Amino acid sequence: MISYIVRRLLILPIILIGVTLLVFSMIMMLGPYERLSTYITDPAQLKNVDVDVLVTKLGLDDPWYQQYGRWISGVARGDMGWSESAGSTVTQAFLNRFPATAELGLLALLPVVVGGVILGVFASVHHNDVWDHVSRVLAIIGWSVPTFVFGLIMLMIFYGTLGWFPPSRLDSWALDIVNSTGFINYTNFFIIDGLLNANFAIVGNAIRHLIAPVITISILWWAFIMRITRSSMLEILRRDYIRTARAKGVTENVVVYKHAVRNALIPVVTVAGRMVLGLLGGLVITETIFNIKGLGQFMAQAAQQLDYPAVLGGTLYFGFLLIVINLCVDVSYAIIDPRIRLE
Amino acid sequence: MKRSSILILVLSMVLVLSLTVGAFAQVNNPNTFTKINMGTIDSLDPHYQYDNASSEIYANIYENLIMFKEGDITQYEPLLATEVPTVNNGLIKNDGTTYIFPIREGVTFHEGGTLTPEDVKYSFMRGLIHDRNGGPWWMLYGPLFDAGGLSDITEQVVGVENPSELTAAQSAEVYAELDKAISVDGNKVVFNLPKPNPTFLSVVVHDNGLGAIIDKEWSIEQGAWDGSPETIAEYYDPAKESDPLHEQTNGTGPFMLNTWEKGKRIALDRNDNYWREPAQLERVIINYIDEWSTRKLMLQRGDADVVYMDKQYQSQVENLDGVEFISGLPNLYTGYGLMNWTIDTKGNPDVHSGELDGNGVPSDFFEDINVRKAFNYSMNYDAFVSEVMDGDGQQARGPIPEPFLGFDEDSPVYTMDLEKAEEHFKKAFDGELWDKGFEITILYNTGNSMRKTASDMLKYNIEQINPNFKINVRGIQWASYLDRMIAGKFTLGFIGWGADYADPHNFTVPFMRSDGTFGNFKGESYKEWAKENGVDSLVNKGVEVTDREEREEIYKEIQNIAYEYATDLYLYQPTAHILMRDWVQGWTYDPILHDGIYYYRIYKAQE
């Protein structure tokens, strides 16, 4: 197992270089004036300066490999240019917004995966009976209702009418606390910081604000994971070894939960990997409706504003995220099915 | 239905109703005022900012020498000065060329410094030296120096056009000229004008950030202008983000900055050491949420006390419980489509190819009067006023809005006429434009549905005229919107001008004069045109003459020039409105602050 992980880790730098080359080639497709913005870390650099002089000064007309060397060393130091839409460096913009997105995404992850798998297994075990039909109909509804409709309905019922789950990340009183000097923002994840500061009111408030967006996200992904799990389970349950197990008198619970579920999880893990990428990459609509100033909203804004440094920074971020998630997925495959390690 | 089901249903309804009613039965957070706006603010530096969103923040943190009387923008009362200068009290002398302000004693800044007349002089001098591109300082250069900006003075005194190129010696010479205008005499600050100017007091009044008084010592410590006569070049036209007062404040006003989370939230705390009675509100929070549904729900829940609303959503809020909607307020505002006559095409995606080749537009696209007229004939003004503005407003008739001198409800205006538009498009660029077509991107600031709709209307109508005409509409954030204008990269986009003071001069300068705010944004060819065609001198004459009828004729002529030459696309003069909880008390409409609120007078109570 360890050698398998080490092998995967050794390939990582090559993939990383590939990703950076891809992003750099995108930068090179821009004109020199647009490219300039990916090298600027303070707009004051552009004040009272001839742009052509600056292009030469920054070496933007040098051979590509020299420019790549300079750019990659800048990226390694966290210099990815100035984001016009954020009014700060790209790195700072990402650092400001990542916690909001990650907190939402990670909190949604567990209920989505666990809920989706449980529903999928449940539906497959009750194949073609009323529970299966109900689950499938619910899945179709969950998959069909657009997020902006479901999100707004959630907001109207659970905030507008009931007042239970307000938008934004925290109430004003709670924001005052986290912005005060007495509260240490270790991670800018309010739940974690609340715990680390032993301020459970903040933890409770952050969770309260996350429930509606988490449910909004969950409905869509539950439906998806449930369908994948169900079809994978149905396929596994028809396999010979399952039939053999049943013939040997193994109880149905052991057949399903010990022998079938584990093997059915391979496609679910693949989908879950994609889902994690989607969740950590930001959810534009959910973030907009619930006023969560996260990466999704920021990236949409940056793209709309043709904020090249931010968009390219985002591409790099997604590239890295994809690599890490793929690594995790590969490792998960190996844990679920030991034969994969041998391959 | 089973009995148990009915019971559950009834209990659920009771629960929902009780929770709903409970939410509205009392004032939420009586000591905290929450406003939900959209977009962003540009800067916290009172001398830099020049937009409505930013001015609201400045107006509650900083103070000027005088302010308007509550609810009356024709009367003044003292603020940091102890008296409003008048001829009768002897504080306006020498035929209206000397204004004397006795400075209030015992006033402290939020960071602890004490207000002195030197702070007042430093504040004005710093702003005059900054004179950032697209900023407000032209308003003071007029009365104080009979000039449009610092570059006029540097050119006049040392022959240098760009103040950032001044040597230390030249800087000292220029400073000496500036210094003549403002002096300290004991506890008084004296302004010396080259000639009488009736607008002077209305320029330095509270509501205009340029008159905000900052703490000299503290500002220098933060890296603001060091007070030296020799450093003008270093501090002229600063980059927004490197301006030391861009993100931090230190005023004398009723509220102090607690937090500015860019694009998210601004929190102000009450200044308990305020020189007047402290404000009733302990805290003011301004959240920025672009999504209207979220803003509306927050108002309904009572989590917001005031929310920004575009006029088109009026029908959704008219009968909301606990919500007060006041509309039809007079609005000294002109909304228009700014056409950049010299677009900077370098690295500018909005001009596409940047050439007249059917795949973009050239830099001088809007320099052609036929293009401008064609765009003017392509806007459906009636539909805009009746549908988008819900009838609350009128079509703009030029830069000057009602009720100022020069506004004439019988003056000519453009109406939508696609045949005439086609005629002008065919004439543009000697017919080349019609044959080749064009592609252009026009911008709007995100969250402003009215401007988006106006842009979409233009797109829809113009693309019908010729299949080779392509218009893209793209939203960007407010601060970036302004930055693109300043950088000359703007193509066409809708923006507006609200009065800084109640005089048509405040509209003719920014819209029409070559060095006016929008004149500057319209590029070199507009500037040349305005100078050569006597627009500049006409605008200047408008404020120089004292005869009312003569002034009126001048302003009517300016309105007519705007129409004849289709300098831009004058679209609307709206009425103003406010949407707030009915527990908001003490609110009075200030047409200069527009939808900004002076929170000092506000409190929350259910009546």
Chai-1 contact restraints between the chains, C-beta under 6 A:
chainA,res_idxA,chainB,res_idxB,connection_type,confidence,min_distance_angstrom,max_distance_angstrom,comment,restraint_id
A,G31,B,G347,contact,1.0,0.0,6.0,A-B,restraint_1
A,Y33,B,K346,contact,1.0,0.0,6.0,A-B,restraint_2
A,Y33,B,G347,contact,1.0,0.0,6.0,A-B,restraint_3
A,E34,B,G347,contact,1.0,0.0,6.0,A-B,restraint_4
A,P43,B,A239,contact,1.0,0.0,6.0,A-B,restraint_5
A,P43,B,E241,contact,1.0,0.0,6.0,A-B,restraint_6
A,A44,B,A239,contact,1.0,0.0,6.0,A-B,restraint_7
A,A44,B,S242,contact,1.0,0.0,6.0,A-B,restraint_8
A,K47,B,A239,contact,1.0,0.0,6.0,A-B,restraint_9
A,N48,B,S164,contact,1.0,0.0,6.0,A-B,restraint_10
A,E84,B,S480,contact,1.0,0.0,6.0,A-B,restraint_11
A,S85,B,Q477,contact,1.0,0.0,6.0,A-B,restraint_12
A,G87,B,K262,contact,1.0,0.0,6.0,A-B,restraint_13
A,L152,B,S293,contact,1.0,0.0,6.0,A-B,restraint_14
A,Y159,B,L297,contact,1.0,0.0,6.0,A-B,restraint_15
A,G160,B,L297,contact,1.0,0.0,6.0,A-B,restraint_16
A,G160,B,Q300,contact,1.0,0.0,6.0,A-B,restraint_17
A,T161,B,T20,contact,1.0,0.0,6.0,A-B,restraint_18
A,L162,B,L19,contact,1.0,0.0,6.0,A-B,restraint_19
A,G163,B,A23,contact,1.0,0.0,6.0,A-B,restraint_20
A,G163,B,R301,contact,1.0,0.0,6.0,A-B,restraint_21
A,P167,B,T294,contact,1.0,0.0,6.0,A-B,restraint_22
A,S172,B,I285,contact,1.0,0.0,6.0,A-B,restraint_23
A,N179,B,T259,contact,1.0,0.0,6.0,A-B,restraint_24
A,T288,B,E291,contact,1.0,0.0,6.0,A-B,restraint_25
A,N291,B,I289,contact,1.0,0.0,6.0,A-B,restraint_26
A,N291,B,T294,contact,1.0,0.0,6.0,A-B,restraint_27
A,K293,B,K264,contact,1.0,0.0,6.0,A-B,restraint_28
A,Q304,B,G475,contact,1.0,0.0,6.0,A-B,restraint_29
A,Q305,B,I476,contact,1.0,0.0,6.0,A-B,restraint_30
A,Q305,B,S480,contact,1.0,0.0,6.0,A-B,restraint_31
A,L306,B,P349,contact,1.0,0.0,6.0,A-B,restraint_32
